[in-house]
Amino acid sequence: MSLSIVNIAFLADGLKLVKDKASDNPIFSLRVLKDNQWVIVSQWNDPCQVANLLVQFGYESEHLPAIQLLNIL
């Protein structure tokens, strides 16, 4: 794993959300564990979409705190 990759949340067994800070605009990805390797399922460059995902999975109760969390990481 690159030093620019930050684990944001483990959403379910074998499913995690990560942030890649290698560029000026971070890329968020949803990854699934398959054959002992993390495989990218989906990617976003919009923190609002990722914040919605965090709310749906119950990591945050509202959209604004989720966006603030993403900006900190």
Backbone as CSV, one residue per row, in Angstrom:
resi,resn,N_x,N_y,N_z,CA_x,CA_y,CA_z,C_x,C_y,C_z
1,MET,0.841,-1.178,0.000,0.000,0.000,0.000,0.884,1.239,0.000
2,SER,0.550,2.200,-0.807,1.277,3.456,-0.903,1.055,4.302,0.348
3,LEU,2.035,5.148,0.663,1.896,6.036,1.818,0.833,7.099,1.599
4,SER,0.426,7.301,0.357,-0.608,8.297,0.077,-2.016,7.739,0.262
5,ILE,-2.139,6.431,0.529,-3.443,5.789,0.715,-3.820,5.810,2.193
6,VAL,-5.033,6.283,2.477,-5.538,6.341,3.851,-6.822,5.522,3.925
7,ASN,-6.879,4.578,4.852,-8.122,3.847,5.086,-9.088,4.772,5.807
8,ILE,-10.270,4.953,5.266,-11.282,5.805,5.892,-12.192,4.975,6.776
9,ALA,-12.715,3.877,6.228,-13.666,3.066,6.990,-13.732,1.659,6.418
10,PHE,-13.893,0.701,7.313,-14.199,-0.665,6.907,-15.717,-0.790,6.998
11,LEU,-16.382,-0.848,5.846,-17.836,-0.756,5.781,-18.526,-2.079,6.069
12,ALA,-17.884,-3.160,5.730,-18.440,-4.499,5.954,-17.282,-5.478,5.871
13,ASP,-17.570,-6.722,6.122,-16.536,-7.738,6.037,-15.993,-7.800,4.609
14,GLY,-14.721,-7.460,4.439,-14.102,-7.495,3.118,-14.423,-6.312,2.237
15,LEU,-14.862,-5.192,2.822,-15.222,-4.000,2.058,-14.686,-2.776,2.787
16,LYS,-13.892,-1.951,2.089,-13.351,-0.760,2.739,-13.381,0.438,1.804
17,LEU,-13.348,1.609,2.424,-13.336,2.881,1.725,-11.979,3.521,1.979
18,VAL,-11.292,3.954,0.913,-9.966,4.545,1.065,-9.877,5.875,0.322
19,LYS,-8.887,6.657,0.722,-8.618,7.946,0.091,-7.176,7.932,-0.391
20,ASP,-6.969,8.269,-1.659,-5.631,8.370,-2.227,-5.296,9.848,-2.358
21,LYS,-4.310,10.298,-1.571,-3.955,11.712,-1.525,-2.753,12.039,-2.405
22,ALA,-2.452,11.209,-3.384,-1.258,11.396,-4.203,-1.334,12.639,-5.090
23,SER,-2.523,13.049,-5.476,-2.667,14.208,-6.362,-3.310,15.371,-5.610
24,ASP,-3.445,16.508,-6.296,-4.086,17.681,-5.693,-5.548,17.417,-5.377
25,ASN,-6.202,16.634,-6.219,-7.599,16.263,-5.998,-7.651,14.805,-5.568
26,PRO,-7.938,14.545,-4.293,-7.938,13.159,-3.818,-8.979,12.297,-4.530
27,ILE,-8.635,11.042,-4.694,-9.528,10.051,-5.280,-9.949,9.095,-4.169
28,PHE,-11.241,8.881,-4.054,-11.789,7.950,-3.072,-12.170,6.676,-3.806
29,SER,-11.948,5.537,-3.169,-12.328,4.282,-3.816,-12.930,3.312,-2.819
30,LEU,-13.852,2.534,-3.330,-14.458,1.443,-2.583,-13.757,0.179,-3.054
31,ARG,-13.230,-0.594,-2.094,-12.444,-1.785,-2.439,-13.001,-3.015,-1.743
32,VAL,-12.890,-4.131,-2.432,-13.356,-5.406,-1.893,-12.156,-6.354,-1.825
33,LEU,-12.132,-7.166,-0.779,-11.059,-8.141,-0.607,-11.379,-9.390,-1.428
34,LYS,-10.513,-9.682,-2.398,-10.720,-10.840,-3.270,-9.377,-11.550,-3.444
35,ASP,-9.338,-12.807,-3.080,-8.107,-13.606,-3.185,-6.932,-12.928,-2.473
36,ASN,-7.186,-12.422,-1.271,-6.180,-11.772,-0.421,-5.598,-10.490,-1.009
37,GLN,-6.324,-9.845,-1.931,-5.910,-8.562,-2.483,-7.103,-7.617,-2.510
38,TRP,-6.836,-6.334,-2.279,-7.897,-5.335,-2.339,-8.081,-4.899,-3.785
39,VAL,-9.294,-5.064,-4.296,-9.634,-4.744,-5.679,-10.587,-3.550,-5.676
40,ILE,-10.307,-2.562,-6.527,-11.156,-1.369,-6.621,-12.463,-1.727,-7.317
41,VAL,-13.574,-1.389,-6.638,-14.906,-1.638,-7.184,-15.454,-0.373,-7.831
42,SER,-15.218,0.770,-7.168,-15.736,2.042,-7.655,-14.826,3.164,-7.172
43,GLN,-14.781,4.269,-7.942,-13.962,5.423,-7.571,-14.759,6.709,-7.730
44,TRP,-14.429,7.693,-6.880,-15.053,9.017,-6.939,-13.997,10.079,-6.695
45,ASN,-14.204,11.250,-7.276,-13.371,12.404,-6.946,-14.200,13.480,-6.248
46,ASP,-15.450,13.165,-5.957,-16.367,14.091,-5.289,-16.590,13.654,-3.841
47,PRO,-16.083,14.430,-2.863,-16.256,14.053,-1.460,-17.718,13.960,-1.028
48,CYS,-18.613,14.685,-1.691,-20.034,14.630,-1.320,-20.614,13.234,-1.555
49,GLN,-20.230,12.591,-2.639,-20.708,11.231,-2.904,-20.186,10.261,-1.849
50,VAL,-18.938,10.441,-1.447,-18.340,9.569,-0.437,-18.985,9.829,0.920
51,ALA,-19.287,11.089,1.225,-19.964,11.426,2.481,-21.328,10.745,2.547
52,ASN,-22.048,10.728,1.432,-23.338,10.028,1.394,-23.172,8.550,1.723
53,LEU,-22.124,7.945,1.220,-21.853,6.536,1.497,-21.587,6.311,2.989
54,LEU,-20.832,7.214,3.616,-20.557,7.097,5.052,-21.837,7.219,5.878
55,VAL,-22.752,8.081,5.443,-24.033,8.224,6.143,-24.873,6.959,5.951
56,GLN,-24.911,6.430,4.738,-25.696,5.223,4.463,-25.222,4.031,5.288
57,PHE,-23.911,3.920,5.501,-23.375,2.801,6.271,-23.341,3.081,7.773
58,GLY,-23.796,4.268,8.187,-23.912,4.575,9.607,-22.646,5.070,10.282
59,TYR,-21.622,5.439,9.519,-20.404,5.978,10.125,-20.598,7.411,10.596
60,GLU,-21.471,8.126,9.956,-21.853,9.475,10.372,-23.369,9.569,10.277
61,SER,-23.944,10.415,11.131,-25.400,10.538,11.129,-25.890,11.584,10.132
62,GLU,-25.007,12.517,9.770,-25.393,13.584,8.856,-24.306,13.808,7.813
63,HIS,-24.694,14.481,6.748,-23.814,14.713,5.605,-22.638,15.630,5.951
64,LEU,-22.864,16.741,6.647,-21.805,17.717,6.922,-20.671,17.142,7.767
65,PRO,-20.943,16.437,8.883,-19.828,15.837,9.635,-19.039,14.821,8.807
66,ALA,-19.708,14.151,7.892,-19.013,13.180,7.037,-18.033,13.892,6.107
67,ILE,-18.449,15.012,5.539,-17.552,15.790,4.670,-16.383,16.341,5.481
68,GLN,-16.644,16.809,6.695,-15.565,17.309,7.549,-14.561,16.206,7.857
69,LEU,-15.039,15.005,8.116,-14.160,13.864,8.363,-13.274,13.598,7.147
70,LEU,-13.853,13.626,5.967,-13.084,13.367,4.749,-12.025,14.430,4.515
71,ASN,-12.312,15.669,4.871,-11.342,16.749,4.700,-10.181,16.636,5.676
72,ILE,-10.429,16.069,6.855,-9.376,15.908,7.861,-8.396,14.824,7.442
73,LEU,-8.920,13.735,6.913,-8.061,12.590,6.567,-7.181,12.858,5.378
